[in-house]
Amino acid sequence: MANLTTVESIPIDYRIYDKDSDGKTKNTHFSEMLALAKKRGIKPEAVAMDAWYSSLDNLKSIRSHGCVWVTTLRKNRIVNRNIARRLNFDYKVCYELYN
């Protein structure tokens, strides 16, 4: 996690992924860091991440913390716009800029 409120980003948390050592998945680390940020009083307006962390559980977790998320989705992800509207997900579709 990084604080991007200035021109420079300042790391506020990090994890070393070593599932053999601690048994935690990348998504578990993600959830723990999000919860710890909230506990520390950090209230981001948005959480930016790469597609690896764009599981439905992670996206719902971000939303439950009162944040929006910014990410790319893998090509195999299906977004049901009707369900998104019903759940009040405000999303924007951005098309790939590069061929």
C-alpha positions as CSV (number, residue, x, y, z in Angstrom):
1,M,0.0,0.0,0.0
2,A,1.2,3.5,-0.8
3,N,0.1,7.0,0.1
4,L,-0.3,8.8,-3.2
5,T,-1.5,12.2,-1.8
6,T,1.8,13.9,-2.9
7,V,4.0,13.7,-6.0
8,E,6.0,11.1,-4.2
9,S,4.5,7.9,-3.0
10,I,5.2,6.8,0.5
11,P,4.8,3.1,1.4
12,I,2.4,2.5,4.3
13,D,2.5,-1.3,4.3
14,Y,4.1,-4.1,2.5
15,R,4.2,-7.9,2.7
16,I,6.6,-10.5,1.5
17,Y,4.7,-13.2,-0.3
18,D,6.0,-16.6,0.9
19,K,3.1,-19.0,1.1
20,D,5.3,-21.9,2.1
21,S,6.4,-19.9,5.2
22,D,3.2,-18.4,6.4
23,G,0.4,-20.2,4.5
24,K,-1.1,-16.9,3.3
25,T,-2.3,-16.2,-0.2
26,K,-1.7,-12.8,-1.9
27,N,-5.4,-12.1,-1.4
28,T,-5.1,-12.8,2.3
29,H,-2.3,-10.3,2.6
30,F,-4.4,-7.8,0.6
31,S,-7.3,-8.2,3.0
32,E,-5.1,-7.9,6.1
33,M,-3.4,-4.7,4.8
34,L,-6.7,-3.1,4.0
35,A,-8.1,-3.9,7.4
36,L,-4.9,-2.7,9.1
37,A,-5.0,0.6,7.1
38,K,-8.5,1.2,8.4
39,K,-7.4,0.3,12.0
40,R,-4.6,2.9,11.7
41,G,-7.1,5.5,10.7
42,I,-6.1,5.7,7.0
43,K,-9.1,6.6,4.9
44,P,-8.3,6.4,1.2
45,E,-10.7,7.7,-1.3
46,A,-9.7,4.9,-3.7
47,V,-7.6,1.7,-3.7
48,A,-5.6,1.2,-6.9
49,M,-4.3,-2.3,-7.7
50,D,-3.3,-4.6,-10.5
51,A,-5.6,-7.2,-12.0
52,W,-4.2,-9.9,-9.7
53,Y,-6.2,-8.5,-6.8
54,S,-9.4,-7.9,-8.7
55,S,-11.3,-10.9,-7.2
56,L,-14.9,-10.2,-6.4
57,D,-14.2,-10.8,-2.6
58,N,-11.4,-8.1,-2.7
59,L,-13.6,-5.6,-4.6
60,K,-16.5,-6.1,-2.1
61,S,-14.0,-5.8,0.8
62,I,-12.8,-2.4,-0.6
63,R,-16.3,-1.3,-1.0
64,S,-17.2,-2.3,2.6
65,H,-14.4,0.0,3.8
66,G,-16.2,2.9,2.0
67,C,-13.6,3.2,-0.9
68,V,-13.8,2.9,-4.6
69,W,-11.4,0.8,-6.5
70,V,-9.3,1.4,-9.6
71,T,-8.0,-1.7,-11.5
72,T,-7.8,-3.5,-14.7
73,L,-9.8,-6.7,-15.1
74,R,-8.5,-9.8,-16.7
75,K,-10.0,-10.6,-20.1
76,N,-12.0,-13.6,-18.7
77,R,-13.9,-11.4,-16.2
78,I,-17.5,-10.8,-16.9
79,V,-19.2,-7.7,-15.5
80,N,-23.0,-7.9,-15.2
81,R,-24.0,-4.3,-15.6
82,N,-27.5,-5.0,-14.2
83,I,-26.2,-6.4,-11.0
84,A,-23.6,-3.6,-10.8
85,R,-26.4,-1.0,-11.1
86,R,-28.5,-2.8,-8.5
87,L,-25.6,-2.9,-6.0
88,N,-25.0,0.8,-6.7
89,F,-21.5,0.1,-8.2
90,D,-20.5,3.2,-10.0
91,Y,-18.1,2.0,-12.7
92,K,-16.5,3.4,-15.8
93,V,-15.4,1.3,-18.7
94,C,-12.0,2.3,-20.1
95,Y,-10.8,0.7,-23.3
96,E,-7.3,-0.3,-23.9
97,L,-5.3,2.7,-25.2
98,Y,-2.5,0.6,-26.9
99,N,-2.9,-2.0,-29.5
